[in-house]
Amino acid sequence: MEHSSRTSRLRFLALLPASALILAGCAAGTGGDSESSKLTVWHYFSDDTQVAALVDYKETFEAANEGVEVENVYVPYDQFSSKLIAGAGSGTGPDVVVFNGGEAATLAAAGTIQSMDKYWSEYAEADQFPGGVIHKVDDEVYAVQGYVNLLGLWYNQDILTEIGVEVPTTIDELTDAMAAAKAAGYEGITLSGMPQGQGEWQAYPWLSANGFTWENLDEAALTKGYELVKSWVDNGYLSAESATWDQTVPFQRFAAGGVAFAENGNWQQGTAAATAEFEYGVAALPIGDEGQVYIGGEAESIGAFSTNPDLAWKYLESTFFSADGQLVSLAESGTIPSRIDLAENEAVTSNALLAGFAQSAANNGANYPQSAAIPDKVADLQLTGGQYWSAVISGQMSPADAAAKLVVDVKPFLK
């Protein structure tokens, strides 16, 4: 548990070595390019702390490379893939793509990102990245994750203390705690019910906790999972408006106070430190032995139509993939470094909030995307899963009807 204030982030940044804050050890080097070059970086980050890391990368890379201009371009999540694919159709696109790692095969098949195999094979520090964060298509490296993300259960300790409730370790305990919070005038939980991949990401732990997986399309188990979240809405623990929320909005509501719990990710640490004026902590999602939590995070790649792929690689190597760059992202937004050599770094080991996420990963971690999905149908599977989750939360479909339709609709997307 940690007390958050606007000074918390500064104290956390102080834990980092100076080199990490200025990326002095960047592989981009000190010479830089003599010619003026522009590098476009597409992303869908709407959270201020995630954007801050990109700004840091931009400023430090430009400073180390004379004449280079980095342009960070925001594209809304629900338009990201379609705009990339549309651009590829006319032979255009960004130099660097920061995207949902689960869609690597889909974007590669659509011709929007290019193989990085020639760069990766010559990268001296490639052995610091575990296989799970390297995305290959036809045995060639197309993208690599500069960090990993997963979900945990954020809790407002001030509220739990007031209502006399311990941090829940089971779904029943969580539901009882939300009931007590509502009785005391608080909201129970916030989460994303957006009808696309972000919604599916947050739905899967609760659905799998009840026995449903993409390998096992158990309609009865899926119905039970949907009934769980619908009961939270019906009892006033969860707002039906969450059917339209991405992962940023519900955490902003939690950080503002008045909400007992939030299902959200490690990347929200910066937002919590900057805005929450209460005691808070993170625990593993209480989803039992069967529940699964995706281990994901954004992947980074070179756009298929980059006008300067060598410079794009230089940017990635010195920001997302470098040790110092990953520490900056950790400091700014709480992302978990993907590099093996940072596992015992003080900035990681001294962060108490990461313990809850580490427990989730160890006990319930699941591959993302799921191996049951056909590689070029991953995006379709995520979209469909998110749409039915959203429909149940909003009341547009009953749990039973949504379950019956989903198990039919997703079969073309599964092996």
N, C-alpha and C positions, 0 to 999 in steps of 0.2 A: 504494500500500500504506500501511496506517495501523496504528499501534500502538493497541490499544484498552484502556481501563481505565475505571473508574467516573468518572474525572475528564474523560474525553474529551468527553462530552456537554456538560459545563459549559464547556469551552474552546470548543466549537462555538457554544453559546448566546451566548458573549461576543462572537462576531463580529457578532451582530445589533445593530442600533440599539435603543436603549431603547424607542422607540415601538413596535417590532415585538413586543417581549416583553409589553407591557401593552396592545397594541391601541389606543394613544392616538389613532391616526388613524382609528378605526372610523367608518364612516358612520352607525352607530347614534346617534351624537351624545351630548350631555351632558344633554339635558333628560330623556329617558326618558318612560315612560308613568306617569301618576299612578295609574291603576287597577291593582289586583293582577291579573296575568295569568300563566297557566301555559302553557309551551311544551314539547311533547314532541318529542324527537328520537330516531327509531328508527335503529339501526345494528347491524352484526354484527361489530364489532371485538372480537377477543379478545386482540390483542397489546397489552401494557401501554403502549407508546409511542404507539400510535394512540389508545388511550383517553385518554392524557394530553393530547393536543391537544384532544379534546372537552371535557375538564375545564377546560382553559384558556379555551376559547370560552365555556363556561357561566359561569365566574366573572367574566370580563371583561364579558360581555353583561349579566349581572345587575347588576354594579356600575354600568354605564352607563345602566341602565334601571330606575329605582326601582319596586319592587313586582312585577317580573317574576321568575318562577321557571322555570328551564330544567331539564327532567328528561331525562337521557340514558338511553334504554331499550335494553338489549342483547337482540337476538333472534338465535339461532343461524343461521348462513348457510343451512343446509339447510332451515330453517323460515321464512325471511324472507319470500319471495314469497308462500307459501301463507297466512301469517298476515295479510299485507297484503290479499290478495284476500278472505280470509274476513271480515275486518273491513269491507271495502268492501261486502260483501253485506248487512251490517246497518247500513250508513251510518256506520261509525266508522273511526278511524284516527289516526295521528300528525299533528302539525303540519308537521314536517320529516322528510324521508326521505333517508337516506344509503345508497346502494345501488349494486350492480354496474351501471356505466354501460351495459353491453351489453344490459341488460334494460329500457331506457327505453321502447321501443315496446311491449313486452309489458305493463309495468305501467300505461302510459297506456291501452292497449286494455282492460285489466281494470278501469279506473276507480279506480285506487288513488292516482294523482298527478294534479295539475291543471296546466293551462297556466299558465306564468309569462310569457306573451308581453306582457301589459300592463305588468308590472314591468320586463321586460328592455328593452322599447322605450323606456322612460324612464330607464334606468340610464346614467348619464353615462360610466361606464367600460367599457361593453360592448365597445367597440372594442379593448380590451386582451386579448380572448379569441379565439384562433383558431377557425375554424369546426369543426375536428375535436373540440373539447371541448363544443360546443353541440349538444344532442340535440333535434331537432325531430320532430314528428309532425303531418302535414298542414300543414306550413309554419309551425307554431306552436312556440315554445320551451317544452319541458316540463321540461328539466333541463339543468344545466351542471356541468362538472367543475371543482372548485376546485384540482385537481392532476392530474398524470398519473403512472402507474406502469408499469413493465415489468420483465422478468426479466433477470438477468445471472448470471454464474458466480462465486459467492463462493469464495475459496480460502484455505486455512490455509497461510500461507507457512512457518511453522515446520515443518510436515510435509513440504512440498515441498523445503525446504532439506535436511532430514534424509535424504530418499530420493534427492536429486540430480536432481529433475525441474523443468523449466521450466513456466510456466503454459501449458496446452495451447491450441492454436489450431485444432485439428481434432478430430473425434470419435475418430479412431484414437489421437491423442495423449492425449485424455482417458481413453480406455479403458486404455491402457498405464499412464498415471499412477495410475489406480485400482488396477490390478493390483499396481503397486509399493507403493502405500500399504497394501493388504491384506497383502502379504507382510511388511511391517514392523509388522503388528499393528493397523492402523487401518481404519476404515470408509471406503469409497470416496466415496459421494455420498449426500446426502439430497434428497428432493423430495416433492411431494405427489402421491399416487395416489388421492385421495378421489374416490368415484364421483359427482361432480357438477361444477359449473362450475369450481371451483378445480383439480380434476384435469385437466380439458380444457385449461385455461389453461396448465398446465405440460407437458402432453403435446404440444401443437401444434408447438413448436419442433423436437422430435426427429422427429415424424412428417413434417412439411413438409421437413425436411432430407433426407429420403429420397424426396421427390418427391410426397407426398400433400398435397392441399389440399382445402378444401371446394368449390372450383371444379372440381377434378379428382379424382373418386373412384376413384383408381387402387388397386385391391385389392392388387396385387403390391407397390406402394410402401408401402402401409399395413402389410402383413404384415412387410416389412423393418423398418419403424420399431418395430413391436411386438417383433420378434425382438431388436432392439437392447436395449431396456429389460429384456426377459426374460433376456437373457444377463448383464446386470448383476446381476440377482437370483440367477441360477443360479451365478454365480461368486463370490457373496458380497460384491459391491461395494455393493449396495443391499439394504436390509432389505425382505422381503416385507410387513412390517408397515406400510410406507409406503402400502399400498393403502387404509388407513383414515385417513391423516394429512391434515389441512388444511395450509395454507401456514405456519401458526405453529409447529406441532410439529416439523417437520424442521429449521427454522432454530434452534430452541432446542437441538436435538441438536448442530447444527454449532457454535453459539456455546459450548457446553459443552466443546468440544475433542474430539480423537480422530477427527475426520472431515475428509477432505482437501478435499471440495468440497460446495457446496450450490447447487442451482438455486433462486434465490429473488429477491425484488424489492428495489428501492431503499428501500421502506418499512421494511426491517429494519435500517437503519443505527443507529437508536436502541437497539435490542436488542443489536446487536453492540458498540456503544460502552459499554453498561452492563454487559455480562456476559462478553464474550470476553476471555480473558487470554492472547492470543497475537497474533502479527502476522497480519494478514489483508488481503485486497484483493479487488477485483472486476474481472473481465474480461468482454468480450462472450461470449455463449454461442458455443461453437465449432461452428456449424451450417452453415458454408459459405455459398455464394451463394444457394442455394434456400431455406434455412431461414427461417422467419418467426417473429417475436416480437411478440405482441400489444402494442399501446400502449393501455393502458386506465387504470383508476383509478375510484374511486367518483364517482358523479354525485350532485348534491344537487337536491332538488325540494321542492315544497310538497304536503303530503298533500291528497288530494281532499276529505277531510272535516275539514280544519283548522277549528277554531272561531275562529281569528284569523289569516287568511292574510297580512294586512298586517304583523303582528308577525313571522310566519315569514319573510317576505321581508326584513324589517329585520335579522333574525338572520343570514340567508344573506349579505346584502350586506356586513355588517360582520365576518363571520368567514371562511367558506370563499372568498368572492369578493373580499375586500379584499386589498390588497398586504401589509399587516401580518399579516393572518390567515394568508396562504399562507406567509409566512416563519416563523411560529410552527409550522405543520405541518411545514415542512422541518426546523426545529430539533429538534422532538420526535421525528419518525419517519422523516425522510429523504425525504418525498414531494417530487416535482419540481413546482415552481409552474407553473400553466397560463397565468399572465398573461405577455403578451409583454414588458411593461416590467420584469419581474424576471429576464429571461434574463442580463443582465450584472450583476446584483446581486452584491456581494462574497460573500454567504452561499452563492450558487450557484457562482460561479467559483472560490472557494477550496476547494471540497469535492472532493478528489482522487477519492473513490469514485464520484462521478457520471460520471467519464470513461468507465468501462466500460459504464455504462448508455447514455450518449450514443452510444457506438460501436454498441451493439446497435440503438438506435433508427435511427441513420443508415444502417446496412448491411442490417438485417433487419426494420425496423419494418413492422408490418401493421395495417390498420384493425381495430378491435374495436368492435362485432361485425363479422364478415365480411359483405361486401356480397352474398355468395351466399345468405345466410340470409333466409328470409321473416321480415319484422319481428316478427310476433307468434308466431314459432316459434323465436326465438333461444334462449330458456330451454330448450326441448326439445332443441335441437341441442347445447347445452352439457352438459346432463344426460346425454344418450346418449353423447357423446364421453367424458365422465368415467367413465361406468359401464364401458365396454369397456376403457379404459386401466387402471382399477382391477382388472378381472377378469384381465387379462394379468399384472399385477404380482403378484397374489395366487396365481396358478396355477389359478384357476377355469376359465379358457379358454386354449386354445392361441393363439398369434399368428395362425395361419391361420384358425381358426374365428372369432375375434373380428373379424378384418378382413372376412371374408365376410359376417358378420351386420351389421356396422356399415354397410357401403355400401348395404345394403338398407333398414335401419331409418331412416337419416337422410334418405332421398330425399324424404319428405313435408315435410321442414323446409327444403328448399332450393328456390330459384327454378328 
